[in-house]
Amino acid sequence: MQIIGKKIKLRKFKNSDIEDYIRWMTTDTEWIDWDAPWEEADFNIDEYRKNSQLRLEKNRPLSIYDSREIEILATGDHIGRINSYNIDEHCNYTVEEKNLTIGIDIFSPTHRKKGYATEAWLLHINYLIENGQENIYTQSWSGNYPVLALMKKLGFELINTKKEYEVVKNKKVDGLTFKLNKEKFLEVLRKWESEE
């Protein structure tokens, strides 16, 4: 299932995405500075290719928990993804289906500040709401200013701060959890839908 917007579409993972992810995990890694720079990536190219092929062979329908790839409509460029995971009542990751939490990566700086991330989240969050998702969360850290501005713009409100959660570039940063204010989001969505 694809979700088509004005500038981008959200789609399933496909075979040509494999080499993009290998590049993003091995050479074009600037995005990691914004995503979770404290995490150590143990990335094995051969294992990734094998697991990706298995994923493609299963060809199962997307659920609300599956990642969606972001593709520019005009060029067909694959530029990022939206992912989902769950957090518990203490805002910690859990494998249990509790509080749906979304994240976004636009991997190359050349594709940022062009409205692609905003549109991707508008489309994805609207899809989640239309499919019965009552509560939607997202998480980041105190130094990730670009995504924090996007979260605020879309109607996410801070609900939890974990002081001095991690260290980034020798500086302690806070872990932040936000919950979507659905009324604010729907107002932003209506405005976006009415724009040319």
MIVO-395147 format. One line per 5 residues: number of its first residue (from 1); their letters; for each residue x, y, z of N, C-alpha, C. Coordinates in Angstrom, 1 decimal. Atoms other than C-alpha are relative to their C-alpha. Example, Ala and Ser with C-alpha at 12.3 -4.5 7.8 and 13.67 -1.06 7.14 Angstrom:
// residues 2
1> as> 0.9:-1.2:0.0:12.3:-4.5:7.8:0.9:1.2:0.0; -0.9:-1.1:0.0:13.7:-1.1:7.1:-0.8:1.1:0.8
***
This chain:
// residues 196
1> mqiig> 0.8:-1.2:0.0:0.0:0.0:0.0:0.9:1.2:0.0; -0.7:-1.2:0.1:1.3:3.4:-1.0:-0.9:1.1:0.6; 0.7:-1.2:-0.4:0.3:6.7:0.5:0.6:1.2:-0.8; -0.6:-1.0:1.0:0.7:9.5:-2.1:-0.4:1.4:0.5; 0.3:-1.4:-0.4:1.0:13.1:-1.2:0.3:1.0:-1.1
6> kkikl> -0.2:-1.0:1.1:1.9:16.3:-3.1:1.4:-0.1:-0.5; -1.4:0.0:0.4:5.7:15.9:-3.2:0.6:-1.4:0.2; -0.6:1.3:-0.3:6.4:12.4:-1.8:-1.1:-1.0:0.1; 0.9:1.1:-0.3:4.9:9.0:-1.4:0.7:-0.9:1.0; -0.4:1.0:-1.0:5.2:6.5:1.4:-0.3:-1.4:-0.6
11> rkfkn> 0.2:1.3:0.6:5.7:3.0:0.2:0.8:-1.1:0.7; -0.7:1.1:-0.5:6.9:-0.5:1.0:1.5:0.0:-0.4; -1.4:0.2:0.4:10.6:-1.4:1.0:0.1:-0.8:-1.2; -0.2:0.7:1.3:11.8:-2.6:-2.4:1.5:-0.3:-0.2; -1.3:0.5:0.2:14.9:-4.3:-3.8:1.1:1.1:-0.2
16> sdied> -1.0:-1.0:0.3:16.6:-1.1:-5.0:0.3:0.8:1.3; -0.3:-0.7:-1.3:16.5:0.3:-1.4:1.1:-0.6:0.7; -1.1:0.7:-0.8:19.0:-2.3:-0.2:1.3:0.8:-0.2; -1.3:-0.8:0.2:22.0:-0.4:-1.8:0.0:1.3:0.6; 0.1:-1.3:-0.6:20.7:2.9:-0.5:0.3:-0.1:1.5
21> yirwm> -0.3:0.1:-1.4:20.7:1.6:3.1:1.4:-0.4:0.3; -1.4:0.3:-0.2:24.1:0.1:2.7:0.9:1.2:-0.1; -0.7:-1.3:0.1:25.4:3.5:1.6:-0.2:0.8:1.2; 0.3:-0.9:-1.1:23.6:5.3:4.4:0.6:-0.6:1.3; -0.5:0.5:-1.2:25.0:2.9:7.0:1.6:-0.1:-0.1
26> ttdte> -1.4:0.2:0.1:28.6:2.8:5.7:0.8:1.3:-0.5; -0.8:-1.1:0.5:29.6:6.0:3.8:-0.7:1.4:0.2; 0.8:-1.3:-0.2:26.8:8.7:3.9:-0.7:-0.1:1.3; 0.5:0.3:-1.3:26.4:8.5:7.6:-0.3:1.3:0.9; 0.2:-1.2:-0.8:25.9:12.2:8.6:-1.3:0.0:0.8
31> widwd> 1.3:0.1:-0.6:22.2:11.4:9.5:0.1:-0.5:1.4; -0.1:0.6:-1.3:23.4:9.4:12.5:0.3:1.0:1.1; -0.2:-1.0:-0.9:24.5:12.6:14.1:-1.3:0.6:0.6; 1.3:-0.5:-0.4:20.8:13.5:14.4:-0.9:-1.0:0.5; 1.0:1.0:-0.3:19.1:10.2:14.8:0.3:-0.5:1.5
36> apwee> -0.4:0.5:-1.4:20.8:8.5:17.9:1.5:-0.1:0.0; -1.5:0.1:0.1:24.5:9.4:17.8:0.7:-0.8:1.0; -0.7:0.8:-1.1:25.3:7.5:21.0:-0.1:-1.5:-0.3; 0.1:1.5:0.3:24.3:4.1:19.4:1.1:-0.4:-0.8; -1.0:0.6:0.8:27.0:1.9:18.1:-0.7:-0.9:-1.1
41> adfni> 0.6:0.8:1.1:26.0:0.5:14.7:0.9:-1.2:-0.3; -0.7:1.2:0.3:27.1:-3.1:14.2:-0.7:-0.5:-1.3; 0.7:0.2:1.3:26.3:-3.3:10.4:0.8:-0.9:-0.8; -0.6:1.0:0.9:27.2:-6.4:8.4:-0.7:0.1:-1.3; 0.6:-0.2:1.3:26.6:-5.7:4.7:-0.6:-1.3:-0.5
46> deyrk> 0.5:1.3:0.5:26.3:-9.4:3.7:-1.3:-0.5:0.7; 1.1:0.4:-0.8:23.9:-10.1:6.6:-1.2:0.9:-0.4; 1.0:-0.9:0.4:21.9:-7.0:5.7:-0.7:-0.4:-1.3; 0.6:0.4:1.3:21.5:-8.1:2.1:-0.8:-1.2:0.1; 0.8:1.3:-0.2:20.4:-11.6:3.1:-1.3:0.3:0.7
51> nsqlr> 1.2:-0.3:-0.7:17.9:-10.3:5.6:-1.0:0.8:-0.8; 0.9:-0.9:0.8:16.5:-7.7:3.2:-0.6:-0.9:-1.1; 0.6:0.9:1.0:16.0:-10.4:0.5:-1.1:-0.9:0.6; 1.1:0.8:-0.7:14.1:-12.6:3.0:-1.2:0.8:0.3; 1.1:-0.9:-0.3:12.0:-9.6:4.0:-0.8:0.2:-1.3
56> leknr> 0.6:-0.2:1.3:11.2:-9.0:0.3:-0.8:-1.2:-0.5; 0.6:1.2:0.4:10.4:-12.6:-0.3:-1.3:-0.3:0.7; 1.2:0.2:-0.8:7.8:-12.7:2.5:-1.2:0.8:-0.6; 1.0:-0.9:0.7:5.9:-9.8:0.7:-1.3:0.1:0.7; 1.3:-0.2:-0.8:3.4:-9.4:3.5:-0.5:1.4:0.0
61> plsiy> 0.6:-1.4:0.0:1.1:-6.4:3.7:0.6:0.8:1.2; -0.5:-0.9:-1.0:2.3:-3.4:5.7:-1.0:0.1:1.1; 0.8:-0.3:-1.1:1.0:-3.0:9.2:0.4:1.4:0.5; -0.3:-1.3:-0.5:1.0:0.2:11.2:1.4:0.0:0.7; -1.3:0.1:-0.6:4.2:-1.0:12.8:1.2:-0.1:-1.0
66> dsrei> -1.1:0.1:1.0:6.2:-1.4:9.6:0.5:1.3:-0.4; -0.6:-1.2:0.5:8.6:1.1:8.3:-0.6:0.3:-1.4; 0.4:-0.4:1.4:7.6:3.1:5.2:1.1:0.8:-0.5; -1.1:-0.8:0.7:10.1:4.4:2.7:-0.6:1.3:-0.6; 0.4:-1.3:0.5:9.9:8.0:1.6:0.7:0.2:-1.4
71> eilat> -0.5:-0.2:1.4:10.3:8.6:-2.2:-0.6:1.3:-0.5; 0.5:-1.2:0.7:10.1:11.9:-4.1:-0.7:-0.3:-1.2; 0.9:0.3:1.1:7.3:11.8:-6.6:0.7:0.4:-1.3; -0.5:-0.6:1.2:9.0:14.0:-9.2:1.3:-0.7:-0.6; -1.3:0.6:0.4:12.4:12.1:-9.3:0.1:-1.5:0.2
76> gdhig> -0.2:1.4:-0.4:11.8:8.7:-7.8:1.1:-0.3:1.0; -1.1:0.2:-1.0:14.6:9.3:-5.3:-0.5:-0.5:1.3; 0.3:0.6:-1.3:14.4:7.2:-2.2:0.9:0.8:1.0; -0.7:-0.9:-0.9:15.3:9.7:0.6:0.0:-0.3:1.5; 0.1:0.2:-1.4:14.3:8.3:3.9:-1.0:-1.1:0.4
81> rinsy> 1.0:1.0:-0.5:11.9:6.3:6.1:-0.7:0.6:1.2; 0.7:-0.2:-1.3:9.4:6.5:8.8:-0.1:-1.4:0.7; 0.1:1.3:-0.7:9.6:3.8:11.4:-0.9:0.1:1.3; 0.8:0.1:-1.2:7.5:2.7:14.4:0.5:-1.0:1.0; -0.3:0.9:-1.1:8.1:1.1:17.7:-0.9:0.3:1.2
86> nideh> 0.8:-0.2:-1.1:6.5:0.9:21.1:0.8:0.4:1.3; -0.6:-0.4:-1.3:7.3:2.5:24.5:-1.0:-0.3:1.1; 0.8:0.4:-1.1:6.0:1.6:27.9:-0.4:1.3:0.7; 0.5:-1.1:-0.8:4.5:3.9:30.6:1.1:0.9:0.5; -1.2:-0.8:-0.4:8.0:5.1:31.5:0.8:0.5:-1.1
91> cnytv> -0.6:-0.5:1.3:8.8:6.0:27.9:1.3:-0.7:-0.4; -1.1:0.9:0.4:11.2:3.1:27.5:-0.5:-0.9:-1.1; 0.3:0.9:1.1:11.3:0.9:24.4:-0.5:-1.3:0.6; 0.5:1.3:-0.4:9.3:-2.3:24.7:-0.5:-0.7:-1.3; 0.5:0.8:1.1:8.4:-5.2:22.4:-1.5:-0.2:0.1
96> eeknl> 1.5:0.1:-0.2:4.8:-5.2:23.8:-0.6:1.1:-0.8; 0.8:-1.0:0.7:2.2:-3.4:21.8:-0.7:0.9:1.0; 0.5:-0.9:-1.0:1.7:-0.4:24.1:-0.3:1.3:-0.6; 0.1:-1.4:0.4:2.3:3.2:23.0:0.7:0.1:-1.3; -0.6:-0.1:1.3:2.9:3.5:19.2:0.8:1.3:-0.1
101> tigid> -0.9:-1.1:0.1:5.9:5.7:18.7:0.6:0.0:-1.4; -0.5:-0.1:1.4:7.1:7.0:15.3:1.3:0.8:0.0; -1.2:-0.8:0.2:10.4:8.3:14.1:0.2:0.2:-1.5; -0.2:-0.3:1.4:11.7:9.7:10.8:1.5:0.3:-0.2; -1.3:-0.3:0.5:15.0:9.8:8.9:0.0:0.5:-1.4
106> ifspt> -0.3:-0.5:1.4:15.8:12.0:5.9:1.5:-0.1:-0.1; -1.4:0.3:-0.1:19.2:10.6:5.2:1.0:1.0:-0.5; -1.0:-0.9:0.6:20.9:13.2:3.0:-0.4:1.4:0.4; 0.3:-1.5:-0.2:21.2:16.9:4.0:-0.6:0.7:-1.2; 0.5:-0.7:1.2:20.4:17.8:0.4:-1.5:-0.1:-0.1
111> hrkkg> 1.4:0.2:0.1:16.9:16.5:0.9:-0.8:0.6:1.2; 0.6:-0.6:-1.2:16.2:18.4:4.2:-0.4:1.4:-0.3; 0.5:-1.4:0.1:14.4:21.7:4.6:-0.7:0.3:-1.3; 0.8:-0.2:1.3:12.3:21.1:1.5:-1.4:-0.5:0.2; 1.4:0.4:-0.3:9.1:20.0:3.3:-0.3:-1.5:-0.1
116> yatea> 0.2:1.4:0.2:9.6:16.3:2.6:-0.4:-0.7:1.4; 0.3:0.6:-1.3:9.7:15.3:6.3:-1.3:0.4:0.6; 1.3:-0.5:-0.5:6.7:17.5:7.2:-1.1:-0.8:-0.7; 1.0:0.7:0.7:4.7:15.9:4.4:-0.1:-1.5:0.3; 0.0:1.4:-0.3:5.8:12.4:5.2:-0.7:-0.3:1.4
121> wllhi> 0.6:0.2:-1.3:4.7:12.8:8.8:-1.5:0.3:0.0; 1.4:-0.3:0.2:1.4:14.5:7.8:-0.7:-1.2:-0.5; 0.6:1.2:0.6:0.6:11.5:5.6:-0.1:-1.2:0.9; -0.1:1.2:-0.9:1.7:8.9:8.0:-0.9:0.1:1.2; 0.8:-0.2:-1.2:0.1:10.3:11.1:-1.5:0.0:-0.4
126> nylie> 1.4:0.1:0.4:-3.2:10.8:9.2:-0.4:-1.4:-0.3; 0.3:1.4:0.3:-3.0:7.2:8.0:-0.2:-0.7:1.4; 0.1:0.6:-1.3:-2.5:6.1:11.6:-1.4:0.3:0.7; 1.3:-0.5:-0.6:-5.5:8.2:12.9:-1.2:-0.7:-0.7; 1.1:0.6:0.7:-7.7:6.9:10.1:-0.2:-1.5:0.2
131> ngqen> 0.0:1.4:-0.3:-6.8:3.4:11.1:-0.2:-0.3:1.5; 0.4:0.3:-1.4:-7.9:3.8:14.7:1.0:0.3:1.0; -1.0:-0.2:-1.0:-4.7:4.8:16.4:-0.4:1.3:0.8; 0.5:-1.1:-0.8:-5.8:7.0:19.3:1.2:0.8:0.5; -1.1:-0.7:-0.6:-2.4:7.9:20.8:1.3:-0.2:-0.8
136> iytqs> -1.2:0.1:0.8:0.8:8.6:18.8:1.1:0.8:0.8; -1.2:-0.6:-0.7:4.2:9.4:20.4:1.2:0.1:-0.9; -1.3:0.0:0.7:7.6:10.3:19.2:1.1:0.4:1.0; -1.1:-0.3:-1.0:11.0:10.7:20.9:1.2:0.6:-0.8; -1.3:-0.5:0.6:14.2:12.6:20.3:0.9:0.4:1.2
141> wsgny> -0.9:-0.4:-1.1:16.9:14.3:22.3:0.2:1.5:-0.1; 0.0:-1.4:-0.2:17.5:17.9:23.4:0.8:0.8:-1.1; -0.8:-0.7:1.0:20.1:18.8:20.7:-0.4:-0.2:-1.4; 0.4:0.3:1.4:18.2:17.6:17.7:-1.1:1.0:-0.4; 0.8:-1.1:0.3:16.8:21.0:16.8:-0.9:-0.1:-1.2
146> pvlal> 0.9:0.1:1.2:15.5:20.3:13.3:-1.2:-0.8:0.2; 1.2:0.8:-0.2:13.2:17.5:14.3:-0.9:0.5:1.2; 0.8:-0.6:-1.1:12.1:19.2:17.5:-0.9:1.1:-0.5; 0.8:-1.0:0.6:10.9:22.1:15.4:-1.2:-0.6:-0.8; 1.0:0.7:0.7:9.0:19.7:13.2:-1.1:-0.6:0.9
151> mkklg> 1.0:0.6:-1.0:7.4:17.9:16.2:-1.0:1.1:0.5; 0.8:-1.1:-0.5:6.2:21.2:17.6:-1.0:0.5:-1.1; 0.9:-0.5:1.1:4.8:22.4:14.2:-1.2:-1.0:-0.2; 1.0:1.0:0.3:2.8:19.1:13.8:-1.0:-0.2:1.2; 0.9:0.2:-1.1:1.2:19.3:17.3:0.4:-1.0:1.0
156> felin> -0.5:0.8:-1.1:3.4:17.1:19.4:0.3:0.8:1.2; -0.2:-0.7:-1.2:3.6:18.1:23.0:0.9:-0.8:1.0; -1.0:0.7:-0.9:6.4:17.2:25.5:-0.7:-0.5:1.2; 0.6:0.7:-1.1:5.3:14.7:28.1:1.0:-0.6:1.0; -1.0:0.6:-0.9:8.5:13.4:29.5:1.4:0.4:-0.4
161> tkkey> -1.4:-0.4:0.2:12.1:14.5:29.9:0.9:-0.9:0.9; -1.0:0.8:-0.8:14.9:12.1:31.0:1.3:0.9:0.0; -1.1:-0.9:-0.1:17.6:14.5:32.2:1.3:-0.8:-0.2; -1.4:0.6:0.3:21.2:13.8:31.0:-0.1:-1.4:-0.4; 0.3:1.3:0.5:20.0:10.8:29.1:1.2:-0.7:-0.7
166> evvkn> -1.1:0.5:0.7:23.0:10.4:26.9:1.1:1.1:-0.2; -1.1:-1.0:0.2:26.3:12.1:25.9:0.2:0.1:-1.5; -0.2:-0.3:1.4:26.6:13.7:22.4:1.1:1.1:-0.1; -1.1:-1.0:0.2:29.9:15.4:21.4:0.4:0.5:1.4; -0.5:-0.4:-1.4:31.0:15.4:25.1:-0.9:0.9:0.8
171> kkvdg> 1.0:-0.8:-0.7:27.8:17.1:26.2:-1.2:-0.9:0.4; 1.2:0.7:-0.5:25.0:15.6:28.3:-1.3:0.6:-0.7; 1.2:-0.4:0.6:21.7:15.7:26.5:-1.2:-0.7:0.6; 1.2:0.6:-0.5:18.1:15.0:27.6:-0.7:-0.8:-1.0; 0.9:0.8:0.9:15.9:12.3:26.2:-1.4:0.6:0.1
176> ltfkl> 1.3:-0.7:0.0:12.5:13.8:25.2:-1.1:-1.0:-0.6; 1.2:0.8:0.5:9.1:12.0:24.7:-1.1:1.0:-0.2; 1.1:-0.9:0.3:6.2:13.8:23.0:-1.2:-0.9:-0.3; 1.2:0.6:0.4:2.6:12.9:22.5:-0.8:0.9:-0.9; 0.7:-0.9:1.0:0.5:14.1:19.6:-1.3:0.5:0.6
181> nkekf> 1.3:-0.7:-0.3:-2.3:16.6:20.3:-0.7:-0.1:-1.3; 0.7:0.3:1.3:-4.7:15.3:17.7:-0.7:1.2:-0.6; 0.7:-1.2:0.5:-6.7:18.5:17.5:0.9:0.9:-0.7; -1.0:-0.9:0.6:-3.6:20.6:16.8:0.5:-0.6:-1.3; -0.5:0.7:1.3:-2.4:18.0:14.2:-1.0:0.2:-1.1
186> levlr> 1.0:0.0:1.0:-5.7:17.9:12.4:-0.2:1.4:-0.6; 0.0:-1.4:0.4:-5.7:21.7:12.2:1.1:0.3:-1.0; -1.2:-0.1:0.9:-2.2:21.6:10.6:-0.3:-0.8:-1.3; 0.3:0.8:1.2:-3.3:18.8:8.2:-1.0:0.7:-0.9; 1.0:-0.7:0.8:-6.4:20.8:7.1:0.6:1.1:-0.8
191> kwese> -0.7:-1.1:0.6:-4.2:23.8:6.4:0.8:-0.5:-1.2; -0.9:0.6:1.0:-1.7:21.7:4.4:-0.8:-0.5:-1.2; 0.9:0.5:1.1:-4.5:20.0:2.4:-0.5:1.1:-0.9; 0.6:-1.1:0.7:-5.9:23.4:1.4:1.0:0.8:-0.8; -1.0:-0.8:0.8:-2.6:24.8:0.1:0.3:-0.6:-1.3
196> e> -0.4:0.5:1.3:-1.6:24.5:-3.5:1.4:-0.4:-0.1
***
